[in-house]
Amino acid sequence: MTSPAPIAEPHKTPRPDPAAVPALSIDSVSHAYGPRRALTDVSFNVQPASFTALLGLNGAGKSTLFSLITRLFGIQTGRVGIFGHDVSKSPGEALRLLGVVFQPRTLDLDLSLTQNLLYHAALHGISRREAATRSAELLGRIGLEDRAGSKVRDLSGGQMRRLEIARALLHRPRLLLLDEPTVGLDVKARADIISHVRQLVTEQGIGVLWATHLFDEIMPSDDLVVLHQGKVLARGPMNRVITEAGALDVNTAFMRLTGAQVMPGGGA
């Protein structure tokens, strides 16, 4: 007697490997303010658990790009994805995975540290009890637990930045954007902020996009995107960008790619 043929299982579409999905994907993004083009065909990815430096002069288009990623501006051309979620089509799913620290200060100076955090948590729909727990935990992590009841205006510039980073992490995002976060800080405060963010990458697996014009904020192990006059001139591991530019260091590579003059003190 012939055995019946096995019933074929229905075809299943393989699910994408989460590790293979970029934390942030920028695909052919262009943006113009009237006749002035701020970004032209910008494309690059930020991987999970990685530190990507977006290096460019003031006016290169870094802040415009951040405004598009965060939906402050509508995307005119191209696509932005956060862990596979299209920012234009699925903004809720995308932005839930995103934390942002903008260059201008956005804290309420007359509220306490805890009040600033609780207000932000409420915007994300986090219950007050859970928000209080997370706020205390984050303030402890950034060394400001003893200032929880102090007004923000009494903090130093570096402490304010640490608080803004803590606030951006309240809803436990998997991608963190920071736009020139060390501007106006002294050397020690800058070093503290950079160290703290790099810890988030190694200990929590957060993907980071760090916009800067300062060479000394970038490490050889970083991914690097060089943005100049709205165009990506180079992208990839920092050492590869340097080699392909025929340079020995990031300062010289940037100068050769952009024709810009390197300023003393590690700035572009």
N, C-alpha and C positions, 0 to 999 in steps of 0.2 A: 504494500500500500504506500502510495507516494505521500510524503509529509507535506502539509500545506506550506505554501511560501510564506516567509515571515512578512508581517505587515510593516510596511515602510513607515518610519517615523516622519512626521511632518517636518518640512525644512525649517530650521531655526536660523535666524540671522544672528551671527555672533555679536555679542555686545563688545563695544570698544573697551580696551584695557584702560581703567581710570588713570593709571600711571602714564599712559601715552597721550592723554588729553592735556594740552597746554593750560596752565593757569590763566594765561591771557594770550589771545591771538589777535593781532592787528593785521588786517588783510586789505591792502590797496586803499587805504583811507586818505581822502583828500578833503580839504576844507578851505573856504574862502570867506573873507569879510568884504562883501561887495567885490570890487575889482582886485583887491589884494588877496593873493593866495598865501595862506598860512602853512598849509601842509599839502604835499604833493606825493601821492601814491606811496604812503608810508606802510611798510609791512615788517613785522617781526613778532616773535613769540617770547613769552616768559614761562619757564617751566616751573612746576611745583618744587618746593624746597630748594629754590635757587635765588641768587641775588643778581639782578640785572641792572646795570647802571645805564641810564639814559643821559648821555653826555652831550651838552650843547651850550653855546653862548646864550646870554639873555636875548630873547627874541627869536630863538631857533624854532619855536613851536611846541616846546615841552608842555607849557600850561594849557595851550589849546588842545593838545592831545589828551591831557588829563580831563579836560572839560567834556570831551567827546566820550571817553571811557565811562565817566560817571553820569552821563546823560544831562549835564548842565546845558550842553548844546546838542541839537539833533545832528545825527550823522548824515552828511550830504552825499558822500560817495564812499563805498567800501563797507567793510564789516568789522565789528568788534565782538569777540566772544570771550566769555569768562567761564572756564571749565566746560566748554561746549555749548553754553547758553548764549544765544545771540542777544546782545544788549538792546537792540532795537525791537526784536520780536518778543523776547521774554525778559523784560527788564527786571521784574520782581525776582525771578530765579537767579538771574545774573548778579544783581546788586546785593543780594543777601550773602553772597560769597566774597564780597569786596569791602575792605576797609581803606579809608583815605585820610591822609594828612596833607592839607593844602598849604601853600607857602604863606598866605596871610593868616594871622591868628584868628581862630574862630571860636574861642572860648568866651563864656560870659564872665567878665572880670569881677562882677559883683556877687556872683554865686560862689559857694564853696566848691572844693574839688569834688566832693561826693555829690553835691547837687548837680554839677555839670554832667557827671557820669550818669546819674539817675535820669536826668532829662533826656539824654541821648538814648538810654536803654528803652525809655517809654516810646520813643519814635520807632524803635524796632519791635515793639510789641512784647518786650520782655517784662515779666511780672515784677512787681516792686520787690518782693522777697528775693527772687533770683537775681535781680539787678543789684540789690544791696550786697549779696554774697559775692557776685562777680566783681563789683566795684572795690570791695575790701581786698579781695585777692589780687587785683591788678595794682592797686595802690601799694600793696606790700611788695609786689614784684618790682615796681619802679622806685622803691625806697621812699615813698611819700605817705606811708600810712599814718605817720604822726602829724601830717598836715591836712588830714581828711576834712576837718571842719574849717580850715583857713580859707579866706577869700583868694581867688585865683590871682588877683592883682598884687598879692603879697609874695608871689613866687618869682624866682629868677627866670630868665629867658629859657635856660636849659630845662628847668623844672616844668615850665609850661609846655615845652615840646614833648617831654616824657608823658605828661598828662594827656596831650592830644593823641599820642600813639596808643596809650592805654584806652582812651575813649574809642579809637578806631578798632580796637580788638574786642570790645565789649560783646559784640554779637558773634564772636568767634569766626571771623572770616578766614578764608584759605588763601586770599590774595591781598597784599597790602601795597598801596601806592603812596609814595612820599614825594612831594614836589619841593625841591630845594629846602629840605627840612632843617638844615643847619645854618641858614642865612642869619646873620646878626649874632651868632653865638660865639663865645670865646673858645680857645683851643681845647680846653678840658671838656667843656659842655659838648662840643662837636664830637670828640672822641667817645664820650659816654653814650651819645645818641646812636652813633654808628655801631658801637659794640653791642648795644641793646638790640638793635634791629637784626644784626647778624646772628645773635643768639636765637631770635625767633625763627630764623631760617633753619638752623641746625637742630634746635630742640623741639620745635613745633611743626616743622615741615612747611612753613608758610612760603609762598612765592612772593618775592619783593621786586617792585619796579621803583628804583631810586633815581629821581631826576636831579642832576647836579651840573655845575660848571667847574667843579673843583677836582683836579686830577688826584689829589691825595686822599680822596674818599673812595677810590676804586682799588681793588686788590687783584693780583694776577689770576686768582681763581674765579673771578666774576665773569659773567657774560656782559658784553658791551654793545651798546647801540649808539652810534655817532649820528646826531641829528644836526643839520646845518641848513639854515634858510628853508626850513620846512621839508627837507629831503633826507632820507637815510643814506649816508655815505658809506657806512660799514656796519656790520653786525656779526656777532659770534663770540667765542671765547676771547678774552682780552689778549692773550698771548698771540692768538692767530691774527687778530686785527692788527696788532703791532707788526708782526712779521710780514703780512701782506702789504702793509704800507711802507715796507723797507726801512723800518725804524727800529730803535733799540729800547724805546720807552713810550709810554702813552702820550706824554707831552709832545714829543716829536711826531708821533703818528698823527695826532690830532692836527698839528700844524700843517703837515704834508697833505692831509685829506681835505682840509678846509681853506688853507692859505691864511689862516688866522695867526696872529702873533701870540706867543705864549707869554703870559703875564707872570712876574715873580710871585712866589708864595703859593704855587700849586693851582692857580686858576687859569681858565681859558679866556 
